Amino acid sequence: MSDVILKVSQLSKAFGAIQALREASFELRRGEIHALAGENGAGKSTMMNIINGILQPDSGEIRIDDQVVRIGSPTEAQRLGIGQVHQEIALCPDVSVAENIFMASTNVSRAPLVDYAGLKRRARDILSELGDIDPSALVAGLSISQQQLVEIAKALTLDCRILILDEPTAALTEREAQALFAIMHRLAARGIAIIYISHRMAEIFAHCDRVSVFRDGQYVVTHNVAETTPTQVVNAMVGREIDARYPAKAVGTPTDGEVILQVDGLSSPGRFQDVSFTLHRGEILGLGGLIGAGRSEIVKGICRIDPHATGEVRLNGNVLPLRRYQQSIDAGMVYLSEDRKGDGLFLDLPIQANVSALKLEQVSKGGLIDSRREATLARELGRRLNLKYGSLSHPVSSLSGGNQQKVAIAKLLSVNPKVIFLDEPTRGVDVGAKLEIHRILRDLANSGVGIMVISSELPELIGCCDRILVVREGRINGEVAGETMTEQRIMHMASISADLPREMAS
């Protein structure tokens, strides 16, 4: 029997005038973990959706075990042994974890009653390999990382021979990601073929056997991971040489400059305690730490998205009597959520409506929105951020992930903020979009805006930020800058209490 389990040949797919795939080809072997790399819009997800039966190709051929197949639906894909974990979480929030995991099998079951106790027991067995999640808990009450683990658990219940993982670690902690990698290698050892879609080069080079690159809807190249480098893969993705992944940092020491934001004694019961720090004009300040340490909660407390936070916040030396997020916006402090599709954007509304959403007064006249003023605002900010779009009247959902993130940033810039808080600003976007977002942040800092970045990617924090505060269990556990800004130092502070004796900490 051939080692090739899946072969895609000359696959094409168009959406109106947009050619998403152009005679693309791909080959997957039994028992391999095969990375699929490419910028957003490169055609990766379109191809995977065709393989999974969600979309139908305009032309081309798919073979499984050297037999031509037509995959008319996700149900047909499952019958052929194909399972997929989508980047976008698609769970039913109002039912339990166990019911979500076994929803497909429950739907086709002919049993008159559902064995809920059995579902919970089987779900607990699967989840024990991934994380500590209660099978009886409602999905609505789970964090994004926990929901992602439930999506992965769903796929593991399928008796699949081909498993597609689309950015599966984007919302996971390091511990959860390592558990997933261990499962991936066990599945591959059993002969299951895995397609691994990721923008994270470190994961590709640590866990994958081969990597195929797509660009502009076309197949570019396949390399054995052991015989290539991250730089070669990135250059193939963007079609040009990438000299630097991060823009140059500010000349001099930003902390010598004027303090634009001062936080003293910020606390919120059960979330964080006694947080104090300063942010200087023109500085990019990082907030690092493990997921769950309280990083996002601290920023939400400053902006009063968390109404229970107490403590003093000073902007340009003036105490802000904040009670609501709208007051924070009016004062010049804005927040970009880590969940851009849940909290950051209105996906079904036009691009221009999203850009103006924070402050409708600036595009209104006589209580009515002036569409011309709204479009002018969106056009100016879109040009500034190099936003790529067809029409400003198109919904945000029509854009790639990177361009959606630019719309979310444009929304913040529409109110001319003094301080911007960005939570995971490049999560789920491709290498090219990351480069542009990093440039945008540095340009904003150089113009005098104070910026605070939360990121779970330590290379991003180190590459972007002038200084990093490390959070552990709801407290600032230390600060790094200059030569002390290393991954090892940050992880040490994130995982070990500053109060431990030196000999115990080491």
Helices and strands as residue ranges (DSSP letters): E 4-15, E 18-29, E 33-37, H 44-51, E 59-64, E 67-69, H 74-79, E 82-85, H 97-101, H 103-108, H 116-127, G 139-141, H 144-156, E 162-166, H 174-189, E 193-197, H 201-207, E 210-215, E 218-224, G 225-227, H 230-238, G 254-256, E 259-268, E 272-280, E 284-288, H 295-303, E 310-315, E 318-319, H 325-331, E 333-336, I 340-344, H 351-355, G 360-363, E 364-365, E 368-369, H 371-384, G 396-398, H 401-413, E 419-423, H 431-446, E 450-454, H 458-464, E 467-472, E 475-480, G 482-484, H 487-495, H 502-505
